[in-house]
Structure formats: structure tokens, C-alpha cells
Amino acid sequence: YPVKAVYKNLAGDFIYLSTLIAKLKREFFTGYIEIIFKNKRKGFIIFEKGSIKAVITTKNKVNIDIKEETIIELVPSGLEIIEPTHLKEAQFNIFQAI
């Protein structure tokens, strides 16, 4: 799906991930939450019509240099991979399908 940013740069110390997920489920949201951790690793929670379809994280920190081809290894994971202690220093972006 093509997406548009609906929320950008939300600070983790103001966001409760469980509440956000519940809201998106109630709204039958299609899109994804991007979580950027302090150590530059990323996590993605992918929704389709309010259901979580996948939770993936980058294996290593992501530094993309647009001058070179970059391969980012993604690994399937569960919500437990996103530890609450790391969320306080994380940043959230929410992208909705258009």
C-alpha cells in the first residue's frame, strides 16, 4: 500500500505503545508504526484493517547512506522484542495506507 505520515517524531516518554496499538485496532487501521530506538535499531508493527500482521525489527542499527546500496536485514519478532524500558527513549512515526 502507498502510505502517508499521520504522526511523526512522537517521543516515547509520552506514548504508551499498548494504548496506541489498541486505538489503531479499534479504528481498523491499515499501515504501520515505525519505532526508532536510541541505538538506531528500528522496529515495525504492521497493521491491516486493525489486525497486527507482522512485527519486525532490524537486526542491527540502520544508517542509510544514499550514495551506496544498503542492505537492511529484517527479522520477524513478536511484540516482546520491543522492551518497555527501551520505548522511553524511542521515537515513533505512524504511516497510514492511502
C-alpha positions as CSV (number, residue, x, y, z in Angstrom):
1,Y,0.0,0.0,0.0
2,P,1.2,3.6,-0.6
3,V,1.3,5.4,2.8
4,K,1.3,8.9,4.2
5,A,2.8,10.0,7.5
6,V,0.0,10.8,10.0
7,Y,2.2,11.3,13.1
8,K,5.9,11.9,13.1
9,N,8.6,12.2,15.8
10,L,6.4,11.2,18.7
11,A,8.5,10.9,21.8
12,G,8.5,7.5,23.6
13,D,8.2,9.1,27.0
14,F,4.8,10.5,26.0
15,I,3.4,7.4,24.2
16,Y,2.1,4.2,25.7
17,L,2.6,1.6,22.9
18,S,-0.2,-0.7,24.2
19,T,-2.7,2.2,24.2
20,L,-1.6,3.2,20.7
21,I,-2.0,-0.3,19.4
22,A,-5.5,-0.6,21.0
23,K,-6.5,2.7,19.4
24,L,-5.3,1.6,15.9
25,K,-7.1,-1.8,16.3
26,R,-10.4,0.0,17.2
27,E,-10.0,2.2,14.1
28,F,-9.3,-0.7,11.8
29,F,-6.1,1.0,10.9
30,T,-4.0,-0.1,7.8
31,G,-0.4,1.0,7.8
32,Y,2.5,0.7,10.2
33,I,4.2,2.1,13.3
34,E,7.9,2.7,12.9
35,I,9.8,2.7,16.2
36,I,13.3,4.2,16.1
37,F,15.4,3.2,19.2
38,K,18.2,5.2,20.7
39,N,20.7,2.7,19.4
40,K,19.4,3.4,15.8
41,R,17.7,0.0,15.5
42,K,14.2,0.1,14.2
43,G,11.0,-1.9,14.8
44,F,7.9,-2.0,12.7
45,I,4.4,-3.1,13.7
46,I,2.3,-3.6,10.5
47,F,-1.4,-3.4,10.6
48,E,-4.1,-4.4,8.1
49,K,-7.7,-3.4,8.9
50,G,-6.9,-3.2,12.6
51,S,-5.1,-6.6,12.9
52,I,-1.4,-6.8,13.5
53,K,0.0,-8.7,10.5
54,A,3.7,-8.6,11.4
55,V,6.2,-7.3,13.9
56,I,9.7,-7.0,12.6
57,T,12.9,-5.4,13.8
58,T,16.2,-4.6,12.1
59,K,18.9,-6.9,13.2
60,N,21.5,-4.1,13.5
61,K,21.4,-0.4,13.7
62,V,20.3,1.3,10.5
63,N,22.5,4.0,9.0
64,I,21.5,4.5,5.4
65,D,23.9,6.2,3.1
66,I,22.1,7.1,-0.1
67,K,25.4,7.1,-2.1
68,E,25.7,3.3,-1.7
69,E,23.4,0.4,-2.0
70,T,22.3,-0.6,1.5
71,I,21.0,-4.0,2.6
72,I,19.0,-4.0,5.8
73,E,18.4,-7.3,7.4
74,L,14.9,-7.6,8.9
75,V,13.9,-10.3,11.3
76,P,10.4,-11.4,12.3
77,S,9.7,-10.9,16.0
78,G,6.9,-10.6,18.5
79,L,5.9,-7.6,20.5
80,E,8.1,-8.8,23.3
81,I,11.1,-7.7,21.3
82,I,10.1,-4.1,21.9
83,E,11.0,-3.8,25.6
84,P,9.2,-1.1,27.6
85,T,12.5,0.2,29.0
86,H,13.7,1.0,25.5
87,L,10.5,2.7,24.5
88,K,11.0,5.7,26.7
89,E,14.0,6.7,24.6
90,A,12.4,5.7,21.3
91,Q,10.7,7.8,18.7
92,F,7.5,6.8,16.9
93,N,6.3,7.5,13.3
94,I,2.9,6.3,12.2
95,F,2.2,5.8,8.5
96,Q,-1.4,5.1,7.2
97,A,-2.3,3.5,3.9
98,I,-3.9,5.8,1.4
